[in-house]
Amino acid sequence: MPLALGREGHLLAVLLGFLQFFLNFNFVYAAEHYVTSGVVAVVFALLLVPNSAFAWLFLKHRITPRFLLGSAVAMTGVAFLFVNEMRHGAAAPKDVAIGIGLTVLGVLSASSPT
């Protein structure tokens, strides 16, 4: 099979690179101005959750109840981490919220269904 990309292949590659590399890394670097890199890393450990949700939404992959329960437990733990960061972190709660929002945008762009 030929390895040359057509126009659609190049457009898809540009979109994939833009979402998964350019936006993802810029959101992460911006988030680390507001929260510690450890918090950002823990949120990125949840990358499997949006990946699975997008696989269910676009590819009709099945999500098991066990996966949903495990995801809920993991997200609850991360939420407690956010509460602790807002209460006892070096940054103001507003800045922590901005950092968390940027991190979530980074996770979503890294798991984009291109």
C-alpha positions in Angstrom: 0.0 0.0 0.0 1.3 3.5 -0.8 2.2 5.6 2.2 1.6 9.0 0.6 -1.1 11.1 2.3 -3.8 12.8 0.3 -5.3 16.1 1.1 -7.8 14.7 3.6 -4.9 12.8 5.3 -2.8 16.0 5.6 -5.8 17.9 7.0 -6.5 15.2 9.6 -2.8 15.1 10.6 -2.8 18.9 11.0 -5.9 18.7 13.1 -4.5 15.9 15.2 -1.3 17.7 15.8 -3.0 20.9 16.7 -5.4 19.3 19.2 -3.1 16.7 20.8 0.2 18.5 20.8 -0.2 22.3 20.4 -3.4 22.9 22.4 -2.7 20.1 24.9 0.8 21.3 25.8 -0.2 25.0 25.9 -3.1 24.3 28.2 -0.8 22.2 30.5 1.9 24.9 30.6 -0.7 27.6 31.3 -2.3 25.5 34.0 1.0 25.1 35.8 1.1 28.8 36.3 -1.8 28.4 38.6 -1.5 24.9 40.2 1.4 22.7 40.9 2.6 20.2 38.2 1.7 17.3 40.5 -1.9 18.3 40.5 -1.8 18.6 36.7 -0.2 15.2 36.5 -2.9 13.6 38.7 -5.6 15.0 36.5 -3.9 13.6 33.4 -4.0 10.2 35.0 -7.7 10.4 34.4 -7.1 10.6 30.6 -8.6 7.2 30.2 -12.1 8.5 31.2 -12.6 10.9 28.3 -10.9 8.5 26.0 -13.4 5.8 26.9 -16.3 8.3 26.7 -15.3 9.4 23.2 -14.9 5.7 22.2 -18.4 5.1 23.4 -19.8 8.2 21.8 -18.1 7.9 18.4 -17.1 4.2 18.0 -19.9 2.6 20.0 -17.5 0.8 22.4 -19.2 -0.6 25.4 -18.5 0.9 28.9 -18.9 -1.5 31.7 -20.5 -0.6 35.1 -17.2 -1.6 36.7 -15.4 1.0 34.7 -18.0 3.6 35.5 -17.6 2.8 39.2 -13.9 3.0 39.1 -14.0 6.2 37.2 -16.3 7.7 39.7 -14.1 6.7 42.6 -11.0 8.2 40.8 -12.8 11.4 39.9 -14.0 11.8 43.5 -10.4 11.4 44.8 -9.2 14.0 42.4 -12.0 16.3 43.4 -10.9 16.0 47.1 -7.4 16.9 45.9 -8.8 20.0 44.3 -10.6 20.9 47.5 -7.4 20.5 49.5 -5.5 22.6 46.9 -8.1 25.4 47.2 -8.0 25.4 51.0 -4.4 24.9 51.7 -2.5 25.6 48.4 -0.2 28.6 47.8 -2.5 30.0 45.1 -5.9 31.7 45.7 -9.0 29.6 45.1 -9.8 31.5 42.0 -6.3 30.7 40.5 -6.7 27.1 41.5 -10.0 27.0 39.6 -8.4 28.5 36.6 -5.6 26.0 36.7 -8.0 23.1 37.0 -10.1 24.4 34.1 -7.0 24.7 31.9 -5.9 21.2 32.9 -9.3 19.8 32.0 -9.1 21.5 28.6 -5.7 20.0 28.2 -7.0 16.5 29.0 -9.9 17.0 26.6 -7.7 18.2 23.8 -5.3 15.2 24.4 -8.2 12.8 24.0 -9.8 14.5 21.0 -11.5 12.0 18.7 -9.9 13.0 15.4 
